[in-house]
Amino acid sequence: MTRHKLGFWILTALVVGNMVGSGIFMLPRSLSEAASPAGVILAWAATGLGVLTLALVFGSLAVRKPELSGGPQIYARELFREGSHGSILAGFMSTWGYWVGNIAGFVAVITTFASYLSTFFPVLTSDKVWLDFGGFTLKAGNTLTFLVCSVLLWGTNAICLKGMNSAGRLNFIATATKVIGFALFIVIALFAFQQSNIGPFLAPRTNEGGETIGLLSQVNSAAIATLWAFIGVESAMVFAARARRKQDIRRATIAGLLISIVLYVGISILTMGLLTQDQLMASQNPLVDGISAVLGPIGGKLLAGLGLISLLGSTIGWVLLSAEVPFQAAKLGVFLPSFSRENSKGMPKVSLWISNLLGQILLLSTISGSISAAFDFIIHIATLAYLVPYLIASIYHLKLTWTGETYLLRKERVTEGMIAALAAIYSLWVIVAGTADLMTFVLGLALIISGILFYPILLKYRRKLTNKTM
């Protein structure tokens, strides 16, 4: 219906809003722990080029296969014969993993919101013990953080149920505010930058076992963190079915990526010059601490306020994204049919409620640990859930260029085939780097495989549908 159609600016805001979310606030700390300044710069270069190839793949597929909407994972079913068990299983499992990864994404955004709210309400970081039972300790700050996160989650749920356009406009306003605010941060940081804070450009890092980590290993580690910054580049593609013009999907993806790259690279590198390496690695709010070192407490509170506005918009975008993925997959017959139900506003009501209930469960991670620890845990276990669909989309694009389907010009096939190959290589590299740790690999794989428990429900529904049509 026309009232649900999204234009270029709303789609671009969804891309920027979802990409420039929790990552931009916490990444300076994560990157300083993972790599030296040289490693960080190389990781940004590799990630930026890799994600650019992915963005080009997403944009091309959205135009060439407009009937396949709902995210990069949906192309898994197209790698097999239409209607086969392999096609249905691949579509279901990749959708499941990507969906759960998206839920982890908005939980990371919400926990970061609580971190920045603590600037105004320090009680959110209170270590006062409310309950000590066996090995479990319940602190005042953790409990209040959990309650704040829960209120934000269900408040966003209510906003999204009111309609795509109203939620999209709120996200656009928040995104425009954050872009302007972060541009000002970059200008201020340029003038206040202290090269002495960075330390040795090629400084070694050590792992938990005390072993020295070389530059290449640092780049691998930092690449996982920088990739998280780009998760959401496919947002316009997920909402392809709601786009006013299919061409806007490609344009919004590229425009959103370029805006995000400028903000991310500028802020993550310049923050290194505002705080010492030790201060940065110990910071729960690196951007606030950085600007406070320049402008004093008032500057910190202004940036924290900007962060709250930014994260509110990102929460809306991520919740919308998380609900849209299984909704569109269900409409295409590769996910549980109940997820295709809409309310009177055309919103995926069942998908919204279930996605947010699962998010509520993940938010329990804030009760027993620090906000930064919860953030790191969530992004690591979600890495595989995101990268597998990215790899799938790249391989499917390669398949199209190989067979020539949707192509008229040979030169175009060759060019896009090379881009798809680079996107696939990049996805494989980050999968290997991101899951080198056995625990990360097992937890990430568990996210994807856990969906097999619900696959029989989909098969039962499809059998009933087949019997009715016979």
N, C-alpha and C positions, 0 to 999 in steps of 0.2 A: 504494500500500500504506500502511496506517495508520502503520507505523513511520517513514514519511518525512513525515508531516503536521506542518506548522509552525503554532504557535499565535500569538496576538496579540503576546506579549512577545518571542518570537524574531524575528518579522517586524519589530517596531518596532526591535529592536536591530540588525537588518540595515540598516534605513533610516538610523538614527542613525550606526551604525558606518561605513557607506559614505559618508555625507555628511560626517561629522566625522572626516576622515582626514588626508590630506596638506595640504589647504587651510588648516585652522585653524592649522597650524604656520608655513606660509610666507606666508599672505595678508597679515599686517601689513606685511611688507616690500614685497610686490608692490603693495599699495594705496597705500603712502606714495610709491612711485615714480610711480604713475599719476595721483594726484589729491591735491588739498588736503583738509583735514578736511571741508570743506563738500561737496566732490565725493564723498568716501567715504560720507558719511551719505546723500546723495541716491541714490548707486548702491545702497546697501543697501536703501533704501526701495523703489526701483523693482524691484530684483531680488526682494525678499521678496514684494511683491504679485504680481509676474509668476509666480514659482514657486508661489505659493499657488494661482493659477488652474490651473497645470499639475497640481498635486497633486490638485485637485478633479476635473480631467479624468481623470487616471489612476484615481482611486478609483471614479468613476462607470462608466468603461469596464470595469473589473475585475468590477463587479457585473452590468452589463448584457450583457457579452459574455464570460462566464467561460470559454467554450471557446477563446478566443483568448489564450493565455498565452505568456510568454517575453519581454515587453518592449514598449515603445511602438512600436518599428519594425515589429512584425508587422501593424499595421493598414494598412500600405502596400498589401498585397495586396487588402484589402477595398475600396479605392478604385476597383478595376476589376472587370469581370465575372468571376465565379467560374470558375476553370480556364483563363482566357485567358492568352496569352503576357504581356500587360501585367501581369496579376495576379502571375504567377510571377516575372517579372523584377523588379517593384517590391518584392515580398517578399524576394527574394534580395539585391538591392543594398542595401536599407535595413538588412537584418540584417547584412550584411557590414560596412557602415560603422559601425553601432552596436557590433558585436562588436569591431572593431579599436579603436574609441574606448574601450571598456571595458578592453581590454588596456593601452592607454596610461594609463588610470586607475590600474590597480594598479601599473604601473611607477613612476608619480609617487609613490604611497604608499611603495613600497619604497625609492626613492632618498631620500625624506624620513627613513625609518627610519635609513638610513646616516648622514644628516646629524646626527641626534640621538645616534646611537651614538658619534659623534666627540667628544662631551662627555666620555665616559669613556675613549675611545681616540683621543687627538689625532693619532696616526700616520695616521688616515684622511684627514687634511687636509695631510699632509706634501708639500712641494714638491720633495723629493729626486728627481732625475732617474735613472730606471733604464735608459732607452733613448732615444736621440735619433737618429732616422733620417730624413734629408731634412727635410720639414716636420712630421713627426710626433714628438711628445715624450711618452714614457710616464713618468708620475710615480708614486712609491710610493703616495701617498694615493689617487690615482684607481684604481690597480690593486687595492689592498686593498678599496676601496669596491665595486668591481665583484664581487669574490669574496664579500663579505658579502651583497650584494644577491642574488647567485645562490644562496647557501645558503638564505636566507630564502624565495626563490621556490620552490625544490624541496622544502624542508621543508613549506611550505604545501600543495604539491601532494600530498604523502604524507598529510597530515592530511585533506584533502578527499576523497581516495579511500576513506577509512575510513567515510564515511557523512555524510549531511546533518545528522542530529540532533547527532552529536558535534561536528561543525564549527560548527553553529549555537550550541551551548551555549558553546563556547570564545569565539565572537564575542560572545555575550551577556555573559559575565563581563568581557571586555575593555572592552565598551561601558559597562557599569555603572561600572567603575572610572574610565574617562575622564570620564564625566558628573560624578561626584562630585569628581574632581580638578580639572576645569575650573571647576566651581562655586566651589571654594575659591580658585582663581586669581582669579576675578572679584571675590570678596570682598576679597582682599588688595590687588588693583589699585585698587579703589575708595578704599581708605584711603591708598594710596601715590601716587595720581594727581597729576601735576604739570602744571597747565595751561600753564605756560611752555614745556614741551617740545613742545607741539603747533605753536607758531608761528602765523603769520597764518592765520585761519580760511578766508580766500578767497585764499590764496597761489597765484600762477600757477605752472604747470609748463612745462618746455621739452622739445621733442622732440630727437631725435638731431641734427637740423639746426640746433638753437639757436633755433627758432621758438617763440613763446609759445603755450601751449595754454589756451584759454578753459575756463570752468566746464562748459559743455555737452559739450565734447570730453573733458574729464576724467571726467565721469560715464560717457560711452560707454566709455572705456578701463577705468575701474574696474569697470564692469558685467560685462566679460568675466571679470575676476578673481573677482568676487563670484558670478557664475554657476557658476564651477568649484566653489565651496563647496557648491552645491546639487545638483551632479551626484550621482546616487544616490538622489534622492527617489523614483524609480520602482522601487526595489529590491523592495519588497513585491509590486509588480505583476509583476515578472519571475518571482517564485516563486509566482504564483497557482495553478499546477497542484499545488503541494505544500502549499497552505494548508489548515488544518483547516476553516475557515469563510470563505466569500467575503467576508462583511462585515468580517472582520478586516483584509482588504487595505486597504480605505478607511480604517478606523480607525487602522491602523498607519502609513499614509502621512501622515495629518494629524498624528498625535501625534509621529511622528519629525521632521516638518518643523518643528513648533513648538519642540520641544526644541533642534533644531539652530540655529534662528534666534536663540534666546536666547543660546546659547553663542557663535556666530559674531560677532554684533553686539557683544556685551559684550566679548569678548576682543580683537577687531580694533581697536575704538575705544579701549579702556582701555590697550592696549599702547602706543598713541601717546603716552600720558601718562607712561609709564615710561622711554622712551628719547627722545633728541632725534631730529629728522627725519634728520639725517646718520647717526646711529648705526643707526637703523632701516633705512635704505636700504642700508647696508653689511653688515647682519647676515645670517649664514648660518643662525642659530638665534634668530629674534627673540623668541620666548616665553621661551626659556632666558636670553637676555641681559637681557630685561626683568625677570624675577623675580630674577635675580642682582643687578641694580642695587638691589633692595629688601632681599632676604634674604641676599645674599652667595653665595659659591660653593655652599654646601650647598643653598640654595633652587634654584639652577640645576640641580644634579644630581638633586634630587627631581623637578623638572618634566621633566627629560630622561628619567628613569626612567618617569614617567607617560606621556610621549610614546611611549616604546618599547612599553609595554603596549598603548596605544591603537592604534598603527600595526600591531602584530601582529594585533589583532582586525580592523582595517580590511583588512589584506592578505587574511585568510581570507575576509571578506565580498566583496571585489572579485574574488578568484579564483573564488569560487563563482558570482558574477554573470556573469563573463566566460564561464564554461563553460556556464551554464544557457541563455544567449541562443541560441547556435547549436543546442544540444541540443533545445530546444522548437521552434525553427523547422524543424529537420530532421524532427521528428515530425509537423509540419503540412504537410510536403512542399515547403517553400520554401528548403531549404538542403541542403548535401551530405549524402547519406544516412548516411555513415559516422559522422557526428556524433551520431546517435541511439543509438549503442551504449552499453550500461550495464554496470557490473560487478555482482557479487553483492550489493552494498550499495545498488544503485539509483542509483549516481552515474554521470554522463556521462564515462566514462573517456577516450574518444577526444578529446572536446571539451576536457577538462582538459589532456591532454598537449600537444595542438596549441596551445592558447591560451598555455600557459606556455612553449612553445618560441619562439613569436613574442615573448613578453615578454622572454625571454632575449636575443633579438636587439636589442630596443629598449634593453636595459640597457647595451649597448655604448656608448651616449651618455655614460655616466659615466666612460669611460676617458680621453677626450680633453678634458673640460671640467669646470667646477665643478658641484657638486650643484645649486646654485640655477639655473645656466644650463640644466642638463638638465631641471629641473622646469619652467621657463618655456617651453622649446622643446616639451616634450611636451603641456602643457595648451593651447598655442596651436594646434598642428596637430590636436588632438582636438576642438576647439570645434565645427567644422562637422559632424563625425561624430556628435556628440550632439544638436545642435540640429535637424538634419533630422528624426530620428525624433520629437522633441518636437513639431515642426510638423505632422508626419504624424498623430500621435495627436489633436492639436487639430482638424485638418481633418476627420478621421474622426468625431470627436464632433459637430462641426458638421453633418456629413452625417446622423447619426442624429437630431439634433434637428430638422433640416429635413424629413426624411421621416416622422418620428414613430415610427420603428421602436423597439420596447421601451418606448415611452412611453404612458401612459394619460391623464395630466393635461396640459392645454395650458399651465398656469402653470409646471409643472415643465420643459416643453420650452423655454419662453421663458427661464426663469432659467438653465438649463444651457447654452442656446444662447449667451447673453451671456457666460457664463464661458468657453466654448470659443472664442468670438471674441476675447476679451481674451488668452487663452493663445496663440492663433495670432499676434496682433499682437505680443505680447511676444517670441515665438520669432523672428519675422521681424526685429524690431528688433535683437536680439542677433546674429542671423546677419549682418546688414548691418554692425553695429558691429565684430563680431569678425573679419570677413573683409575689412575695408577695406584692410588691407595685402595686396598682391598675392601675396607669398610665402606668407603664412598661408592665403590662399584656395586657391592652387595645391596646397600640401601637403595641406590638408584635403580638397580635391576628389580628390586622388590616392588618399587613403586609401579613399574610397568607390568610385571608378571601378576601382581595382585588382582588385576582386572579379570584374569581367567576364571575366577570364582563366579563372576557374573555373566560370563559369556553364554552359558547354557540358557539363560533367560532370553537373550536375543535370538538364539536358535529356535527356541520354543515358539516365540512370537512369529518368526519368519515362516515356520512350518504351518502355523495356524493361518497366516495370510495366504500361503500357497494353496492350502486346502479350500479356502473360501473362494479363490479365483478359479478353481478347477470345476 
